[in-house]
Amino acid sequence: MARKTECYVDTSGFIAFLDKSDSYHALYRRLFSEPPPLVTSGLVIEEGHGWFLRRYDQKRAVQFLAFIEVLPGLTIEAFDTDGLVRASRIVKKYGDQKLTLADAHGLAIMQARRSTACWSTDRHLGLAGVPLAI
C-alpha cells in the first residue's frame, strides 16, 4: 500500500474538526478519521489554544491541547529565529494579502517539507491565493 502524503494542518483545520458548530465539521471529521502524517506550526497550536480560550473557556482550550498531545503522526515545527526569517520573507513578498505570521510560517513549512496538501478553511492557504512556489 502506498504511503499517504504528509499534510500541513492550519488552525482552521483543527477548529473545523473539534468545533461541532463549524460548517466544515463533517468534512474534517472524515479527514481526521484516517489522517496521513500531519505537520503543523507551533504558532498554529498557539492560535488554536487562544481561539478555544476566547470563544469558549479554559476547559475547551485545555481539551484542544490534550487532543494535540495524543494526535498520532503529528509533527509540530517550532517557530524559532529561522522560522521568523522565513515567515517574514513570505509576509513581505505577499504584502498585498492578509497573511498572518502563522499563515506565512505554515507556508514556509510546506515549502521546506515539499508538502502539497493543506487542511485549511482559509482560502489563501488552500488552492486559491498564495501559490506554494514561494
N, C-alpha and C positions, 0 to 999 in steps of 0.2 A: 504494500500500500504506500502511496506517495506521502511524503511528509507535508503537513499543512504549512502554508506560507505564514511567516510571522506577521502580526498585525499590530499597528500602533493604536492605542486607545486614548481618546481625548476625554476630557472631563465630561462632556455631554454624553458620551457613550456610557460611562459609568452611571451617570444620573438617570439616563433613559432606562437602564436595566434595573436600578434599585428603587426608583420612584414610580410606583404603580399608576400615578396620575399623569405621567409623561405620555405624550401622544405617540412616541416611538417605543413604548414599553414592550409591546408584544414582539416586535421585530428583535429588540435586543435580548429579550428572554430566549428567543430561538438561537441567536448568535452565541450567547454565553452558555447554552446548554452543552455544546461540544466545541469549546473555543480552540483555535490554533494557539501556538505560542504567542504570548502577548508582551508588548513593551509599552511603557508609558514614561512620563517625566515626573520627577519629584514635585514639580510645580503643579502638575495635574492633581496629584494627591492633595496638595495644599488647597487648591481651588475646590476640589470635591468636598473636603472636610469643611471648609468655610461655607460652601453652599448649603450643606445639610445643617450646619450650625445656625446660619441666618434664616433659612427657610423653615426649619423645624425646631430642633433643640439640640442640646449637648448629647442626649442619648442617641439620636439618629446620626450625629456626627461621629460618635464613637463606633456605632454599628458599621458605618462606612469604612472606618479604619480596620475594624475586625474583618470585614469582607476582603479588603486589600491583602491583609496578612495571610489569609487562607486560600486565596485565589491561586490555583496551580498554574505553573508555567508563566507567571508574570515576572518580567524584568523591569525594575524601576531604575531609570537613568538619573543620576544625581545632577542637580543644577549647580555647577561649580563655576570657577572663573572661565574655563574653556567654554562651557555651556553658555555663559553670559556673552562672551565674544561672538560665538556662532549665532546666537539668537539675535543679538543686537545688529549684526550684519544683515540678517534677513528682515528685521523690522525696518531698517533704513532702506534696503533695496526695494521693499514694497510699501513705501511710505504713504502711498495713495489708498492703502487698505487698512482697516481697523484690526490689525493683528495685535493681540496681547503678547507679552513676553512668553507666557506659557504656550500660546499657539506657535510662536516662532521657534521656541525650544523644541516643540514637538516636530516641527518641520525639519529642524536640524538633525534631530534623532533619526527621523525617517530617511533623510539623505545619507547620513553616516552609515546606517544599517542596511541601506538599499531596500527599505520597506516600501511596498507599493500599495498596501492596503491600510486604510484608516477607518476606525469605527468612531464616527463623529456625526452629530446632527448639525454642526456648524457648516454652512455652505462653503466657507473659504478653506476648510480643511478637507473637504471631500473632492470629488472630481471637478467641480467648478471652482473658480477662483484662482488661488495661488498655485502655480504649477509646481510639481515635485522636483523639477530640474532647477535647483536653486544653486 
